[in-house]
Amino acid sequence: MTPMIASILNLMGPDMMVILLIVLLLFGAKKLPELARGMGRAVKEFSAARDEIEKGLGQSGGGGVAQSWKGGPRHVASAT
């Protein structure tokens, strides 16, 4: 885990060591590189999707849907 993720989850020192030991016991030493590779791919895909969304929001001027809406404000009469 990266230090940022560990600090968010408040997992430092002995807690992290116990979690890593449990993962090692559950999956074995041969599966750990494969698991790490899969996690890396997932993080990369998530990051790419986040960047794409941020780029789309940046191109729309930050207002997003509100700016692209061409209708004027509707005045609704009060029912009371």
Secondary structure, DSSP 8 states (H G I E B T S, - for coil): --HHHHHHHT--THHHHHHHHHHHHHH-TTTHHHHHHHHHHHHHHHHHHHHHHHHHHHHTTT-THHHH--S---------
